[in-house]
């Protein structure tokens, strides 16, 4: 089991794109979930698939179990998912010794852009890039799970002019 | 994805034990669940662990995805399970060309014995051994998930004198 320790933010402008690399399209959906846990399947455009179980109610730290699975089985699971399949392109930006992941959503959430940084300890204190907007760590409405299973907050999609 | 097609019964007496083989102790628990799905982790006494996702409301046929996982991660997941860990010993009995699995429960469900037969098609019509009791296929109360997450039907434990 790994610990997932991450902070998540909205994104205020497009300036992060200057240093972005490794753009990767992916699709993901949720197979099951509970108040403090989710079971996710993700398929990348490069043809890799992974099953991820996250457990823990805290926004900052969660237990995470990840397993590579055959793509054809991931596709079958996705067809049986709870809620919608989310499509996004993930970009990476190195900043202040940390790797930031910027997710640009497509499909139903086109216009939504979120950034997250994974830390190895809760004591890590990553420097915040100027292109970050409001922090949404622990705000369930901005979790990928919420976006997939509930209808997302409409103001979120309209407030951003990206 | 495999299709799980199975019928499940209570067990009326002990005569199945004469032909039983391959007794295997196992523990299992549920990581997440929904009305028509469950995510289960199982650890055998031989030190193998497996994650199983079952989807489908029907009692007879369900989609099943299974992955071997490291035992230490399975133990960690079990500690984070929803509901109880179920302990049972699984025996096998060949009868009429089918393999019957007889689960003898321990711990909180000591006294409960259930038999199931896996079929390769819904058209299969396995001959029913004389030691079977009432059929409980599709009866959610007798699912392992229900036993783990809800409190089991008390009459079930008292009605059987095994």
Boltz contact constraints between the chains, C-beta under 6 A:
constraints:
  - contact:
      token1: [A, 1]
      token2: [B, 73]
      max_distance: 6.0
  - contact:
      token1: [A, 1]
      token2: [B, 76]
      max_distance: 6.0
  - contact:
      token1: [A, 32]
      token2: [B, 32]
      max_distance: 6.0
  - contact:
      token1: [A, 32]
      token2: [B, 34]
      max_distance: 6.0
  - contact:
      token1: [A, 32]
      token2: [B, 37]
      max_distance: 6.0
  - contact:
      token1: [A, 32]
      token2: [B, 39]
      max_distance: 6.0
  - contact:
      token1: [A, 34]
      token2: [B, 32]
      max_distance: 6.0
  - contact:
      token1: [A, 37]
      token2: [B, 32]
      max_distance: 6.0
  - contact:
      token1: [A, 39]
      token2: [B, 32]
      max_distance: 6.0
  - contact:
      token1: [A, 39]
      token2: [B, 39]
      max_distance: 6.0
  - contact:
      token1: [A, 55]
      token2: [B, 80]
      max_distance: 6.0
  - contact:
      token1: [A, 65]
      token2: [B, 73]
      max_distance: 6.0
  - contact:
      token1: [A, 67]
      token2: [B, 67]
      max_distance: 6.0
  - contact:
      token1: [A, 73]
      token2: [B, 1]
      max_distance: 6.0
  - contact:
      token1: [A, 73]
      token2: [B, 65]
      max_distance: 6.0
  - contact:
      token1: [A, 76]
      token2: [B, 1]
      max_distance: 6.0
  - contact:
      token1: [A, 80]
      token2: [B, 55]
      max_distance: 6.0
